[in-house]
Structures are given as C-alpha cells and as structure tokens.
Amino acid sequence: MFTHGLRTGQAGRMYPSGEAVGGREFAGAVGVVSRRPIRVFLLSVAIVMMSLADLQITMTFLRSGGMGEGNPLARLVMEHGSQTLLVVWKCASVAFACLIFCKYRTHRCAEIACWVSFIVLTWLLVRWINYSEEAWKLTPALHTMHEADVGQWVRMAD
C-alpha cells in the first residue's frame, strides 16, 4: 500500500519506497511472501497424494491378516471393522487439514504445518516400504499376534 511515497510493511511499519528491509529491497521481500501460497498448495496436493497412498497400503494390510496400528485414534476407527468408515474418516481428516492449510496459505505457520505434515508422511511411507519388504519374513509371528489379540492389532474383512 502506498501512502505519500511510503509502503506499509510487516507489523504496519511504514517504509520509504525501495528501502531495504532485512537486507533486501522491500519489493523483493513481498515477492518471497507471494510464493508461499503456491508452496502451501503444492505441499497440500502432495499431502493428499501421500495420504491416499497410506490409506491404500493400510487397507491392503488390514484385509490380508491385519497389522499393528500405533495411532490410537486410527485404531479406534479400525476397530469398528468398517472399510467405509475408515476411508471416510481418513479422507475427511486430510481434507480438513488441507482446507485449513489453504485458507491460511499466506501465513508462515500454515507453511510450517504443511512441511511438518509432508515430512511425517514421507517418513511414514518409508516405514511402509520397509514393513512391506519385511512382512513376508514375519508371517508366522503376525499370525501369532493376531491370535493372541495384541492390543494394537487390527484387521478387517473384505
């Protein structure tokens, strides 16, 4: 915003046009901030895609004998035995988070939350890859865990 040759900067401070702010010209600082919504949007798309991959892998393991679930909220949803409920819950929670990210896409905290979510989901998918590669070796132990009714063990029928 221009007011008699001054620009309104962060926290409402007035800067003369072209004055350096944080080592850059003010116009350059605005350009950096203006890319944040694009980063938040792209991260949100990646979060949706990775969440759908997580859901697909989860459903595969749940239908093929079960799996250990470390997330108590997800375990509670899975214990109802409804694939539809699990899909709706997962899609609704991811959509809600991404809508919040996109609504506040110009805020630094939204971008940070997107990056944290992205990193956590990347870590989760790497764990799924490792789990998938080792699961066949653990088949006898997995059957024992299922029969022993271990607290974190969940499964679903087709």
N, C-alpha and C positions, 0 to 999 in steps of 0.2 A: 504494500500500500504506500502511495506517495503522498506526503504532506509537505508542501513547500520545499521540495528538494530532499526530504528525509524519508527513509524507509522504516517501517516498523519491523523490528527483528524479533528474536526469541524473547519471551517474557515481556513483550510490549516495549522494549527499548528502541529508541529512535537512533538510526544510523544515517549519516550523510550518504548519498548515493555513491557506490563504489568503495566505501570504506571497508577496510579489511576486518573480518570477523573471524577469530580463531585461525589467523594465518592465511585466510583466503578472502577473495573479494566476496561480498555478501551475495551477489548473484550466483556465484559458484556454490555457496552453501545451500541456496534454495534448490539448485539442480540436484544435489545429493539427496536431499529430503524428498524431492519429487519422484525419485526412483523407488522409494520404499513401498508404495502401493503395488508396484509391479512385482517386486521381490516377494511381498506377502501373498499376492495372488498366486504366483508360481509355486511358492512353498505350500500353499493350501492345496493346489492341484496335486502336488507330489504326496502330501499327507493323505489325501483321498485315495490315490492310487495304491500307496503302500498299505493303507488300512484295508482296502478291498483284497489285496494280496494276503494280508494277515488273516482276514476272515475266511478266504478260500482254503488256506492251509489249515486253519483251525477246524473248519468243517470236515476236511478230509481226514484229519486225525481223530476227530470225535466219532466219525462214522466207522472208522476202521479199528475199533477196540478201545478207544479212549485216550486220554492224555492227562498229564498233571497240569493244573491251571494255577498259577501263582497269584493272579489278580482276584481278590476275594469278591469284588463286585461282578466281574465276568463269571466267576464260578457260580455265584448265586443265580445269575440268569441262566447259565447252562444246566443247573440242577433241575430246572423246570422241564427239561427234555424236549423243548420245542425249538426246532431249527428256525422257524419263522420268527419267534420271539428274539432269538439271538441275532438274526440278520437285522430285524427292525431296531433293536437296541444298539447294535454296533453302528448302523448307518445313521441313526438319529443322533447318537453322541458325537460322531465325527462331523456330521453336518452342522450341529450346534456349535462345536468348537470352531469350525471353519467360517461359519457365519459371523461369529464374534471377531475372528481374526480379520475378516474382510471389512466388517463395519468399522473397526478401529485401525485400518490398514495404514493410516498416516502416523500412527503413534509408535514410538520406539518399543514400548512394552509388547505390542502386538507382533512386531517383527521378532523380538526376542523369544516370545512364546512359540512362534512358528518354527524358529530354528531349534528350540529345545524339543518340540514335538517331532520335527524332522530327524533329529539326531537319535531320539529314543526309538522311533520306528525303524530307522536304519539299523540300529543295534539289535532290535527285535527280529528283523528279517535275517540278519547274520546268524542270530541264535537259531532261528528256524532252519536255516541251511545246515548248520551243524547238527541239530536234532534229527533232521531228515536223513543225513548221512550216517548217523549212528543208531537210529531207531531199529533197524533190522538186526543189529547185534544184541539189542536189549529185549527182543520179543519174549523170551521166557520170563524175564523179570517184569515186563509190562503186564503179562497175564497174571502173574502173582500179585502185583499191586492192585489190579482190577478185582481179583477175587478177595483180597484182604480188606477191601473197602477203605483204602487210604483216604484221609480227609480231603486232599487236594485233587483226587482222581475224579474225572468226569467223563461221561461218554454219552452218545446219542445214537438212537436207532435211525435207520434211513427214513 
